[in-house]
Amino acid sequence: MGSELIYRGHDSQLATDSYSPKPIKPWFAVTQPIRYMLREQRLVFVLVGIAIATLFFTVIPTSYPASYGGARGHVAISDSLSYYPVETYQRAYNPRVGFGAVNSGGKIPLGLKRKGLRIVVTGGAGFVGSHLVDRLIARGDSVIVVDNFFTGRKENVMHHFGNPNFELIRHDVVEPLLLEVDQIYHLACPASPVHYKFNPVKTIKTNVVGTLNMLGLAKRVGARFLLTSTSEVYGDPLQHPQKETYWGNVNPIGTYFFSFSLIFLVFISQFRPSRKACRFFILLYRNGAL
Ligand SMILES: O=c1ccn([C@@H]2O[C@H](COP(=O)(O)OP(=O)(O)O[C@H]3OC[C@@H](O)[C@H](O)[C@H]3O)[C@@H](O)[C@H]2O)c(=O)[nH]1
């Protein structure tokens, strides 16, 4: 047994001795594929092929069956227990699944158009939400509206009924919900005082539990998340109505002034300024000059 082990060792020693490293390829070897492409006008053929393919996909018309238009029966208005994920819904009604199905816009060749996203908009039947939904649908995304119709109205999104890229789910965000989406716009909340004071505990639940549920969903499916807030965070407005250019009554630049004034105070404190000077700066700060 022992001799056998020794013999094997000897074998491997032989193998090591007979090893010769692979010769290093000359640097111009990397240009071989390029030269191959340039030979016999291969590159020209590739370019012509791409051009023909582009022309083909641009020219062929994109047609949905006539049954899509205005057929309200096709829209999945469902409660939280019986919704269809958007993909399933698309597969059922879209004959082009697997071939640019997501880019249902049509005439642009596959690969050149941005991929349509699957988006959920909570509170999408409300004022802001419904306009956002219009924009997203126009962009070519698939949108799922989740709304409990507390203040929102079905009429706000009714014009999308029949569109295979649109889905409406009656659901309260306080209850968990699982959807396969790429992005979440979380707008569901009673917005005006008359509504959020109607049931304050429910309002808090919607804001806290509802947002947690949606954040949990975002984490679970790896979706990007947008949470809307209120213009109240800008302070009591000094202009009515407020334009888009109005920054609000609370301006972050104010904090810069505060920081600079603090740094300045620390700086001059090195020269031991009089108490009078310090009081002067504090007075300036209190009066809003800094
Ligand atoms: O628990 C809830 C509460 C509310 N919602 C929904 O959330 C949506 C909120 O939309 P709202 O229209 O009430 O509120 P919005 O924030 O879109 O607009 C509001 O604020 C801006 C103002 O200019 C608008 O006039 C005002 O309507 C509604 O569709 C409502 O049904 C839920 O889905 N769940």
The ligand as a Tripos MOL2 file, in Angstrom:
@<TRIPOS>MOLECULE
LIG
   34    36     1     0     0
SMALL
NO_CHARGES

@<TRIPOS>ATOM
      1 O1        -57.9410   55.2110    2.4550 O.2       1 LIG1
      2 C1        -57.9780   55.7350    1.3530 C.ar      1 LIG1
      3 C2        -58.2400   57.1060    1.1660 C.ar      1 LIG1
      4 C3        -58.2860   57.6250   -0.0930 C.ar      1 LIG1
      5 N1        -58.0800   56.8440   -1.1600 N.ar      1 LIG1
      6 C4        -58.1220   57.3840   -2.5120 C.3       1 LIG1
      7 O2        -57.0610   58.3010   -2.6690 O.3       1 LIG1
      8 C5        -57.4270   59.2440   -3.6450 C.3       1 LIG1
      9 C6        -57.1100   60.6310   -3.1740 C.3       1 LIG1
     10 O3        -57.4680   61.5160   -4.1750 O.3       1 LIG1
     11 P1        -58.1290   62.9340   -3.8980 P.3       1 LIG1
     12 O4        -58.6830   63.4550   -5.1630 O.co2     1 LIG1
     13 O5        -59.0420   62.8510   -2.7190 O.co2     1 LIG1
     14 O6        -56.9020   63.7930   -3.4530 O.3       1 LIG1
     15 P2        -55.7110   64.3560   -4.3640 P.3       1 LIG1
     16 O7        -54.5260   64.4560   -3.4670 O.co2     1 LIG1
     17 O8        -55.5620   63.5950   -5.6210 O.co2     1 LIG1
     18 O9        -56.2180   65.7740   -4.7400 O.3       1 LIG1
     19 C7        -56.5230   66.6610   -3.7080 C.3       1 LIG1
     20 O10       -55.4010   67.4430   -3.3810 O.3       1 LIG1
     21 C8        -54.9940   68.3860   -4.3440 C.3       1 LIG1
     22 C9        -56.1650   69.3110   -4.6510 C.3       1 LIG1
     23 O11       -55.7810   70.2250   -5.6370 O.3       1 LIG1
     24 C10       -57.3600   68.5010   -5.1230 C.3       1 LIG1
     25 O12       -58.4570   69.3610   -5.3480 O.3       1 LIG1
     26 C11       -57.7380   67.4850   -4.1000 C.3       1 LIG1
     27 O13       -58.7630   66.6440   -4.5800 O.3       1 LIG1
     28 C12       -58.9150   59.0380   -3.9140 C.3       1 LIG1
     29 O14       -59.0990   58.4080   -5.1270 O.3       1 LIG1
     30 C13       -59.3900   58.1690   -2.7780 C.3       1 LIG1
     31 O15       -60.4780   57.3800   -3.0850 O.3       1 LIG1
     32 C14       -57.8070   55.4930   -1.0170 C.ar      1 LIG1
     33 O16       -57.6360   54.7730   -1.9700 O.2       1 LIG1
     34 N2        -57.7530   54.9830    0.2480 N.ar      1 LIG1
@<TRIPOS>BOND
     1     1     2 2
     2     2     3 ar
     3     2    34 ar
     4     3     4 ar
     5     4     5 ar
     6     5     6 1
     7     5    32 ar
     8     6     7 1
     9     6    30 1
    10     7     8 1
    11     8     9 1
    12     8    28 1
    13     9    10 1
    14    10    11 1
    15    11    12 2
    16    11    13 1
    17    11    14 1
    18    14    15 1
    19    15    16 2
    20    15    17 1
    21    15    18 1
    22    18    19 1
    23    19    20 1
    24    19    26 1
    25    20    21 1
    26    21    22 1
    27    22    23 1
    28    22    24 1
    29    24    25 1
    30    24    26 1
    31    26    27 1
    32    28    29 1
    33    28    30 1
    34    30    31 1
    35    32    33 2
    36    32    34 ar
@<TRIPOS>SUBSTRUCTURE
     1 LIG1         1 GROUP 0 **** ****
